[in-house]
């Protein structure tokens, strides 16, 4: 599509799915040297590379992460947008970034538009404080995976039925993980949410002390998770 729309463009694709090792290193070197004038890339492009001849950056569907179940979706989106926009105009010529969004009125997009980092951080802090999310509360993920979908779901329901009631602690789920199947394993998640003063590890130990995964089943606990997929 890019070749049709921009005939004669010298196109490079930067994606860890398509290029690795020495080949990827060589392509990055050639882009920095100006051998390509149209780069199509994943977030790999944003990771601190210096492309002095790059003067325009376009981001497609920049707000996808804002609609996910990831409590850090806004934080990740801000960091990524700031990084990728920073690839433009790093040489002698000025740069420009164009961000596609379906929610231009979103506080994050407005802050990005005006370069208002402090305003964005203040808004994010308020959201997290009101919701009891880190750093004002604590989270822990309980992740169950297994090779057989029916066996995995049965184990998940068994864990759910054993969940203790507690006014201070909320157990969200179970739900299929956003990336439900990884290398043939079916994945489910619980998210435990608690105030900072609660010993969340002790709560989970008490909850799961009699839960013994068998066969292909695996049980993984991630306290203060960074990944919600």
Steps between C-alpha positions, in 0.01 A plus 500: 500500500780741585682414178182580302435826682862615497655369177875532500527516881790315656308293757638326808302284742610502863334222698649235725250255345660542158859591571744396770867497584752630249236572233298720736814681613597568138154637412507735801847617393381562143194694618721721718726554199208617287493204259122468557244779493192305613514281810211274603547371851359364822583651838856379437547828307443707814770339711763772514632486145653812347376562145628849408323506160157410640273806495148353519349231721148359465334274758202284398227421758695662782220455754457120479666443839263747666210260436675196647468345846851614586498745794828634367356556150517877526852496639619269223328705229653825626849349516472347154358814335765720660773259390384460142433872453852561629646307205398788272711812450813377674729634229536846347148507355193549723266208556128438524284220644145410395301276735180325390241470778131420522486685834656843442320635808669245730709680769809306396467605135437861600806497726708343222380763254603785730814332634352521851684220677433633850129540428481143377682366805268691734195354322644147510578530871143612573353206305722250681435646843121493451515141372744377767754403235879507546671688651196563726401133516643161410427249226589136452423275205417132533557335162389146417602325181462151360516299181140372520236779488231310693740381771640852534158659537394242761809582708430872462141453624630296795732785595217753461270302729769497772552877492468643853265789566666817623377855517842653439612265220329471162551200273424585137436211266549236394530611140679366199829680454501761220755278326310181577722239332879514512700212350197273521420580863162645600531788748263642765556785744382631836597847618520560875463862609571619854597809702871548561477402867365151416749212480392390153752215486361347822145533367591314180692229689197433718268495199707261288656278767288198399508563124736246345535519121536160335589375156558785256355762738718781630427768758700822498478796740624844394500758781502862381467386136631709217351286223122448487483288184 
